[in-house]
Amino acid sequence: MKSKLLFLLCLLFSMTASSQLFQKNIEFAQGHFANANLAQVNDGTNDVIIASNLLSAAAPIPILKRLQDDGTVVWSKTYDDTTLANARFFDIVNYFDLIFVVGSIDVSGVKKVFAAQIEAQTGDILDDKYYEILNASFNSTGFNVIISNTDATGDTNPNLGLLITGFFGNCPNADPSCSLNLGFALRTDLSLNELWTTEVGSSVSGNLNYDFVNGAVETSDGFVLTGSATGELNGNIQAGVLIHKIDFEGNFVWDNSYIFGNSRDVSVDGYYDSTSDEVFLLTNFSAWHHFGVTVVDNANGTINAAKSWYVNEVSNNLDFYGFSLVESLSSPNNLIIYGYRRDYFDGTDNNQSNIIIYEFDKATGNEVGTSYQYLAPFQETQPEPYNLWTSQLPLIYYPDMAIIDSDATTPIHFAVGYRNGDAANGGLANIELVNVDAQKMNACSNIIIDYTRNALGTVDFITNVSSALVTTTDNTMALNDTAITLNIESCSTQLSVIDQNKSDIKLYPNPASDYVFISDVNVKNIRILDITGKQVIETTSYQKNKGLYIGNLKSGIYFISVKTERESVENLKLVKK
C-alpha cells in the first residue's frame, strides 16, 4: 500500500517547475531554533546568510549559517562572549565581504544593544561593540539594521555605516507595563563607532505604554521609522502604528503615527518608491487580526487613502500577520508581503508560523495572482521573551524573514519558517528555508488563501510622538566564533504543488466543512482521493453556483484532481474540517 501511495502521489503532484526550487530543513541537535532572519551575500555568489538563536537549557546561543543558493552549507558557527551573557542575534545585513549582526547581550545584569562585524567568507568575528543609550542603567535591544551611505555628521561627506533600530528603557524584555519604553535609531560607521542616537517616543503613559522602533526605510532625504507609538483613544491607552521620519543626522522631520485597531497596532517593514516619492508601510492590526499597507508621502507623511488598505481572509479565519515587504519577481509595479499565519488546523494538529505570501499592485492595492500558505508542521516551543505567539500578534519583534535574490539567473525569493523535527530526535524546532519563484510556488506543500481587500478608512492620529538626539557610549566586547555541523534535509513531500504550465485554479474555502468551490474555470471532471489513494468522490456535473458537497467526508487531508474543458488537469490538496 505504501509503495502504491507514493507512486500515486508522484503521479498526481509531479512538478514541472524550475529545478532551482528547493525547501531545506535545518536542524541542530542541541536545541530549538528561534528568531530566524536572513540576508543575501552580495559578493557575487548569491549565497544566503541565516541568523538565528538556539534555545538551549543553559542560555540562548547565536548562530549564523551561510548557504549557497542551492541550499548547500558553506559554513555554520555559534558565537559567544565568555565575559558577558545571553547574547542574541536579531537581525543581519550584508555589505560585500562583510556581515553585520545586531541584537542584545547582558552586561552586569543589564541588557545592551550590540553590533558585530563578521567576515562573510569565513564567519570569523572582526569587531564587536555594545552601546549604553542615555545612561548605563537602561536596558536596550537592537532589532533591525540597514546599511546607509548618507552624510550622518553634517560635513557634506558620506558616512558609510549602519542604522540600528530597537528599544530601550527600564525593563530588559518586551513588557507593555514597564514604566519607561522608548524606541531608538542608532547610527554608526562601518567600524561600529556611534555617530548619533535618536530616541523616539510618545508622552502618553499608562498600561500598554509601549514605544519602540522595529525598523527603518531609507528615502531620498531621511529615514522613515516603523514600530509602535503609544496613543490614547476614548480614554484608553493603545499601541498605535508608528510612522516617524528623521533626517540623515537623526533630527525630527515629521510624524503621522495613528491608531486604527482596538488594542495594539504596529508597522513592521517598509519600501521606498522613488518614482512616486512614497513610502509603503507594512502594518498589522489587532482588531482585524490581519495585515495591511499604509502609503505615505515622503515629504510630509500624508496618508494616501486611495492606496492604503488591509485584508480579511474570506472564510473569516484570523491571525495572518505581515513581517517583510519585498519587491515582486513578476512586475516592478507590484510588491510582495511575506508573513506568518498564527494557527492553522491541518485536520490533526494546530500548526503555527506557516509562511504566507501576498502580492499586490502598488498603484491600486489590489491583490495580484494567487496567495499561498506554505505548509509545515510546527508548534512553538516553551515560552520565552521573544516567542512570536505569546500574545495575539507579536508585541515587538518582526524579523526580516524574506529577501529577493535579483542577481540569480532566474530571480527568486528566499524566506525562513519553522518545522518540528522528528519526535524520535527530540522534536526540535528546525528552520525551514524556502525559495519561491515568480509564480509564488514553493517546492513542498501549500494551500491557496483568499482575502478581501478593505480601504484603510478613518484613523485617529497620535499628536504627541517626538524624537530627539541623546548620548550613547560605545564599549568593546569579545565575541568568539565556533564552527558547528548542521543537519540539512530537503522536505519529504511535494503535495499540493500545482503544475505551473497550467491555468491557476483556486479551491475555496480550504479548509472546508460542507462545500468547496472551484474558481472561474469550466470543470469537466472532479475526482477526490483520500490519503490512502482511494477515490471517495467523482463527479462530471459540477455547478459553479452550488459547489461540491463534501460534508459526508471524514476530517482529514484529501487530494482533488480537476479536469477542465480544455483537458488540462490540476491537482490540489483539500483539508476537510
C-alpha positions in Angstrom: 0.0 0.0 0.0 2.8 2.4 0.9 4.5 1.9 -2.5 1.2 2.3 -4.3 0.5 5.6 -2.4 3.9 7.0 -3.1 3.6 6.2 -6.8 0.1 7.8 -6.9 1.2 11.0 -5.2 4.2 11.3 -7.5 1.9 10.9 -10.5 -0.7 13.3 -9.2 1.6 16.0 -7.9 4.7 16.0 -10.0 6.4 19.3 -10.5 7.3 20.9 -13.8 8.8 23.9 -12.2 12.4 25.1 -12.4 14.9 22.7 -10.8 16.2 25.6 -8.7 13.3 25.4 -6.4 14.0 23.7 -3.1 12.9 23.6 0.5 15.6 22.8 3.1 15.1 21.8 6.8 17.9 22.9 9.1 18.4 21.1 12.4 21.0 21.4 15.2 20.8 18.7 17.8 21.5 20.9 20.8 18.3 22.9 20.9 15.4 24.8 19.3 15.9 27.4 16.6 14.2 30.8 17.1 14.3 34.3 15.8 15.2 33.3 12.3 16.1 36.1 9.8 18.2 36.3 6.7 20.2 38.3 4.2 21.8 37.8 0.8 25.6 37.9 0.4 26.3 40.4 -2.4 29.8 39.3 -3.1 28.9 37.7 -6.4 28.0 34.3 -5.1 24.2 34.8 -4.4 24.7 32.9 -1.1 22.3 33.4 1.8 23.1 34.1 5.4 20.6 32.9 8.0 20.8 34.3 11.6 19.0 32.7 14.5 19.3 31.8 18.1 19.4 28.4 19.7 17.3 28.0 22.8 19.2 25.5 24.9 18.8 24.6 28.6 21.6 27.0 29.7 21.3 30.2 27.6 20.4 31.3 24.1 23.2 30.7 21.6 23.5 32.9 18.5 24.1 31.0 15.2 25.0 32.1 11.7 24.7 29.8 8.6 25.9 30.6 5.1 24.3 28.6 2.4 24.8 28.6 -1.4 21.7 29.4 -3.4 21.1 25.7 -3.9 20.9 25.1 -0.1 24.4 23.7 0.3 26.1 24.8 3.6 29.3 26.9 3.2 29.9 27.3 6.9 27.9 27.5 10.2 29.1 28.9 13.5 28.0 29.7 17.0 29.0 32.9 18.8 29.6 33.8 22.5 31.3 36.2 24.8 32.8 34.4 27.8 32.8 37.5 29.9 29.2 38.5 29.1 25.9 36.6 28.9 22.8 35.8 26.9 23.9 37.1 23.5 21.2 37.0 20.9 21.2 37.9 17.2 18.0 39.7 16.0 18.9 41.0 12.5 21.6 40.7 9.9 22.7 42.7 6.9 25.5 42.2 4.3 27.9 44.6 2.7 30.0 42.9 0.1 32.5 40.7 2.1 31.2 41.9 5.5 28.3 40.7 7.6 26.8 42.9 10.4 24.6 41.5 13.1 22.7 43.3 15.8 21.0 42.1 19.0 21.4 42.2 22.7 23.8 41.0 25.4 23.7 41.1 29.2 26.3 43.3 30.8 26.4 43.1 34.6 22.7 42.1 34.6 21.7 44.9 32.2 20.7 44.1 28.6 22.6 46.1 26.0 22.2 46.5 22.2 25.3 45.3 20.4 26.6 45.1 16.9 29.3 42.8 15.4 31.3 42.9 12.1 31.9 39.4 10.7 33.9 38.2 7.6 31.4 36.8 5.1 33.7 34.3 3.6 34.6 32.5 6.8 32.2 33.7 9.5 35.1 35.0 11.7 34.5 37.8 14.1 36.3 41.0 13.1 34.9 43.6 15.5 32.1 44.0 18.1 30.7 46.7 20.4 27.8 47.2 22.8 26.1 50.5 23.4 24.8 52.3 26.5 22.0 54.6 25.5 21.4 57.6 27.7 22.8 56.0 30.8 24.3 52.7 32.0 21.2 51.6 33.9 18.9 51.4 30.9 18.3 48.1 29.1 18.4 48.2 25.3 17.9 45.8 22.4 18.6 46.1 18.7 16.0 44.6 16.4 16.9 45.8 12.9 19.9 47.0 10.9 20.4 48.5 7.5 23.3 49.9 5.5 23.5 53.6 4.8 26.0 55.8 2.9 24.5 59.2 3.8 26.0 62.2 5.4 25.4 61.5 9.1 27.6 64.3 10.5 26.6 67.3 8.5 30.0 67.8 6.9 28.7 67.1 3.4 30.7 63.9 3.1 29.1 60.4 3.0 29.4 58.2 6.1 29.2 54.6 5.1 27.8 52.6 8.1 24.8 51.2 9.9 21.4 52.4 11.1 20.4 50.2 14.1 16.8 50.4 15.5 15.2 49.0 18.6 14.0 49.9 22.1 15.4 50.9 25.5 14.1 51.6 28.9 13.6 50.2 32.4 12.8 46.6 31.6 15.1 44.0 29.9 12.4 42.4 27.7 9.2 43.3 25.9 6.8 44.4 28.6 3.9 46.9 28.0 3.5 47.6 31.7 7.1 48.8 32.0 7.4 52.4 33.4 9.6 53.5 30.5 9.7 52.2 27.0 11.3 54.2 24.2 12.4 53.5 20.6 15.8 54.4 19.2 17.7 54.8 16.0 21.5 54.5 16.3 23.8 55.5 13.5 27.4 54.1 13.3 30.2 53.9 10.8 31.4 50.6 9.4 33.8 50.3 12.3 30.8 50.3 14.7 31.6 53.7 16.2 28.5 55.7 17.2 27.8 58.8 15.2 24.4 59.8 16.7 21.5 58.2 18.5 17.9 59.4 18.4 15.2 58.4 20.9 11.6 58.1 19.7 8.5 58.1 21.9 5.1 59.4 22.9 4.3 61.4 26.1 1.3 59.2 26.8 1.8 56.9 29.8 -0.2 54.0 31.3 -0.9 50.4 30.6 0.1 49.4 27.1 2.5 52.3 27.1 4.9 50.8 24.6 7.1 52.8 22.2 9.6 51.1 20.1 11.3 51.3 16.6 11.2 48.0 14.8 12.8 49.0 11.5 13.7 51.8 9.1 13.3 52.7 5.4 15.9 54.9 3.8 14.4 57.5 1.5 15.9 60.3 -0.6 16.3 62.7 2.4 16.0 60.7 5.6 14.7 57.6 7.4 11.1 56.6 7.9 10.9 54.6 11.1 8.4 51.7 11.8 7.2 50.3 15.0 4.7 51.2 17.7 3.7 54.5 19.3 1.5 54.9 22.4 -1.7 56.9 22.0 -5.0 57.5 23.8 -8.4 56.9 22.3 -11.7 57.4 24.2 -9.7 57.3 27.5 -7.9 54.1 26.6 -4.2 53.7 26.2 -3.4 51.9 23.0 -0.3 50.9 21.0 -0.6 52.6 17.5 1.2 52.5 14.2 4.5 54.4 14.3 5.1 56.5 11.1 8.0 58.8 12.0 10.7 60.5 9.9 14.1 61.7 10.9 16.8 63.2 8.6 20.2 61.7 7.9 21.6 63.3 11.1 18.9 62.0 13.3 16.8 65.1 13.6 13.0 65.1 13.7 11.2 65.8 10.4 7.6 64.7 10.8 5.3 62.2 12.5 2.0 60.8 11.3 1.5 57.9 13.7 -2.0 56.7 14.2 -4.4 54.3 16.0 -6.7 52.1 13.9 -7.4 48.9 16.0 -8.8 48.2 19.4 -5.6 47.4 21.4 -2.3 47.0 19.5 -1.3 48.2 16.1 2.2 48.2 14.6 4.1 49.0 11.5 6.8 46.4 10.8 8.6 47.0 7.5 8.6 49.5 4.6 9.5 50.1 1.0 10.5 53.4 -0.6 9.2 54.1 -4.1 11.5 56.8 -5.5 9.3 57.4 -8.6 6.3 58.5 -6.6 8.3 59.6 -3.5 6.1 57.5 -1.3 6.8 55.0 1.5 4.8 51.8 1.6 4.5 50.6 5.2 3.5 47.1 6.2 1.2 47.2 9.1 -0.6 44.7 11.5 -3.9 45.5 13.2 -5.1 43.7 16.3 -8.8 44.5 15.8 -8.8 42.7 12.4 -6.1 40.1 13.1 -4.7 40.8 9.7 -2.0 42.8 7.8 -2.3 45.8 5.6 -0.3 48.6 3.9 -0.3 52.3 4.6 1.2 54.5 1.9 2.5 58.0 2.9 4.1 60.9 1.2 7.8 61.0 1.9 7.8 64.8 2.0 5.2 65.3 4.8 3.8 61.9 5.9 0.3 62.5 4.5 -1.5 59.2 4.1 -2.6 58.3 0.5 -6.1 56.9 1.3 -6.6 55.5 -2.2 -3.5 53.2 -1.9 -3.9 52.3 1.8 -5.7 49.1 2.8 -6.0 46.0 5.0 -7.2 42.5 4.2 -9.5 39.8 5.7 -9.4 36.1 4.9 -12.7 35.3 3.1 -13.7 32.5 5.4 -13.2 34.7 8.5 -10.1 32.8 9.6 -8.0 35.0 11.8 -4.3 35.8 12.6 -2.5 36.4 9.3 0.4 38.9 10.0 2.9 40.5 7.7 6.6 40.6 8.5 8.5 41.5 5.4 7.8 43.7 2.3 9.9 42.9 -0.8 9.9 43.7 -4.5 7.9 41.4 -6.8 9.5 38.9 -9.1 6.8 39.3 -11.7 6.5 43.1 -12.1 8.1 46.3 -10.9 4.6 47.6 -10.3 3.9 45.1 -7.5 5.2 44.4 -4.0 5.0 41.1 -2.1 4.2 40.6 1.6 5.7 37.7 3.5 4.4 36.8 6.9 3.2 34.0 9.2 -0.2 32.6 10.0 -0.5 32.1 13.7 -2.7 29.0 13.8 -3.7 26.5 11.2 -5.6 23.2 11.9 -4.5 20.7 9.3 -7.1 18.1 10.4 -4.8 16.6 13.1 -2.6 19.3 14.6 -2.9 23.1 15.2 0.2 24.3 13.4 1.8 27.7 13.9 4.1 30.1 11.9 3.3 28.8 8.5 4.7 31.2 5.9 2.1 33.2 3.9 2.7 35.3 0.8 0.5 38.1 -0.8 1.3 40.1 -3.9 -0.4 43.5 -4.6 -0.4 46.3 -7.2 1.3 49.4 -5.8 -1.0 51.8 -7.6 -4.3 50.2 -6.5 -3.5 47.9 -3.6 -5.4 45.1 -5.5 -4.2 41.5 -5.0 -2.2 40.1 -7.8 -2.3 36.4 -8.7 -2.7 33.7 -6.1 -1.9 34.0 -2.4 -0.4 30.9 -0.7 0.3 29.4 2.7 3.3 27.1 2.7 2.6 24.1 5.0 5.0 22.8 7.6 4.1 21.1 10.9 5.2 23.3 13.7 4.2 24.3 17.3 6.2 27.0 19.1 8.5 25.8 21.8 8.4 26.7 25.5 7.6 30.3 26.4 10.5 32.7 26.3 10.7 36.5 25.8 10.7 36.5 22.0 8.2 33.9 21.1 6.1 35.1 18.2 2.8 34.0 19.7 2.9 34.8 23.4 0.1 37.3 22.6 -2.3 37.7 19.7 0.3 39.2 17.4 4.0 39.7 18.0 4.4 42.6 20.5 7.6 43.9 19.2 9.9 41.7 17.2 9.3 41.3 13.4 12.4 39.7 11.9 13.4 40.1 8.2 12.0 36.7 7.1 12.2 37.2 3.3 14.7 38.6 0.8 14.9 38.9 -3.0 17.8 37.3 -5.0 17.6 39.6 -8.0 21.1 38.6 -9.3 20.2 35.0 -9.9 19.7 33.8 -13.4 16.1 33.4 -12.6 15.2 35.8 -9.7 13.8 34.2 -6.7 12.7 34.9 -3.1 14.1 33.2 0.0 12.0 33.0 3.2 12.5 31.3 6.5 9.9 29.5 8.6 9.9 26.6 11.0 9.2 22.9 11.2 9.1 20.5 14.1 11.8 17.9 13.9 11.4 14.1 14.3 9.9 13.3 17.6 12.3 10.4 18.0 15.2 13.0 18.0 13.5 15.3 20.5 11.0 17.1 18.2 13.3 20.2 18.0 12.2 23.4 16.3 14.0 23.5 13.0 14.4 26.3 10.5 12.7 25.8 7.1 14.4 27.6 4.3 12.1 28.1 1.3 12.8 29.6 -2.1 10.0 30.8 -4.3 9.7 31.7 -8.0 7.6 34.4 -9.8 4.5 32.2 -9.6 5.0 32.2 -5.8 5.1 28.4 -5.7 7.3 26.6 -3.2 8.9 23.1 -3.5 6.7 21.4 -1.0 3.2 21.6 0.4 1.0 24.7 0.1 -2.6 25.8 0.1 -4.4 28.8 -1.5 -5.5 31.6 0.7 -8.2 34.0 -0.4 -8.5 37.5 1.0 -10.8 40.5 0.7 -9.3 44.0 0.5 -10.7 46.8 2.6 -9.9 50.5 2.4 -8.0 51.8 5.5 -10.6 54.4 6.2 -10.6 56.8 9.1 -7.7 56.7 11.6 -7.0 58.6 14.8 -3.7 60.4 14.7 -1.4 60.4 17.7 -0.3 64.0 18.1 2.5 63.8 20.7 5.2 61.5 19.2 8.5 63.1 19.1 12.2 62.4 18.7 15.5 63.9 19.9 19.2 63.2 19.9 20.6 61.5 23.0 24.0 60.5 24.2 25.3 57.0 23.7 28.6 55.3 24.8 30.5 52.6 22.8 32.0 49.7 24.6 34.2 46.8 23.4 33.3 43.2 23.5 35.0 39.9 22.8 32.7 37.5 20.8 34.2 34.2 19.9 33.1 32.0 16.9 33.0 28.2 16.9 32.3 26.0 13.8 29.4 23.6 14.1 27.8 20.9 12.0 24.2 21.2 10.9 21.8 18.5 9.7 20.3 19.7 6.4 17.4 17.8 4.7 15.0 18.5 1.9 11.3 18.4 2.6 9.9 14.9 2.2 6.7 15.8 0.4 5.6 17.7 -2.7 1.8 17.6 -2.0 -0.3 20.4 -3.4 2.3 21.8 -5.8 0.4 22.9 -8.9 1.8 22.3 -12.4 2.9 25.8 -13.3 2.3 25.3 -17.1 -1.4 25.1 -16.4 -4.1 27.6 -15.5 -4.3 28.9 -12.0 -7.2 27.1 -10.4 -8.3 28.1 -6.9 -10.1 25.9 -4.4 -12.0 27.6 -1.7 -12.7 27.6 1.2 -9.8 25.5 2.3 -10.1 24.1 5.0 -13.8 23.4 4.4 -16.5 21.5 6.2 -19.5 21.4 3.9 -19.0 22.8 0.4 -15.9 23.6 -1.7 -15.9 25.7 -4.9 -13.6 25.9 -7.9 -12.5 29.3 -9.3 -13.7 30.6 -12.6 -12.9 27.7 -15.0 -15.2 25.3 -16.8 -14.8 22.0 -15.0 -15.3 18.7 -16.9 -14.5 16.2 -14.1 -13.6 16.2 -10.4 -12.0 13.3 -8.5 -11.3 13.3 -4.8 -8.9 10.7 -3.2 -8.2 10.1 0.4 -4.7 9.9 1.9 -4.5 6.2 1.1 -5.2 6.8 -2.6 -8.8 5.6 -2.5 -11.3 7.5 -4.7 -14.1 8.8 -2.5 -15.9 11.3 -4.8 -16.1 11.6 -8.6 -18.4 13.9 -10.5 -18.9 15.2 -14.1 -21.7 17.6 -13.1 -20.0 20.3 -11.1 -22.0 23.6 -10.9 -20.2 26.8 -10.1 -23.2 28.3 -8.1 -23.7 25.1 -6.0 -20.2 23.9 -5.4 -19.2 20.4 -4.4 -20.6 18.9 -1.2 -18.0 17.2 1.0 -20.0 17.1 4.3 -20.0 13.3 4.4 -16.2 13.0 4.3 -14.3 12.4 7.5 -12.0 15.2 8.8 -8.5 14.9 7.2 -6.4 15.5 4.1 -7.7 14.8 0.6 -6.4 15.2 -2.9 -8.5 16.8 -5.6 -7.9 16.3 -9.4 -9.7 18.8 -11.5 -10.0 18.4 -15.3 -11.1 21.4 -17.3 -12.9 21.6 -20.6 -9.6 22.3 -22.2 -8.4 18.9 -20.9 -5.8 20.4 -18.6 -5.6 18.7 -15.2 -4.7 20.4 -11.9 -4.2 18.7 -8.6 -4.8 20.3 -5.2 -4.9 19.4 -1.6 -8.0 19.8 0.5 -8.2 19.9 4.2 -11.7 18.7 5.4 -12.6 20.1 8.8 
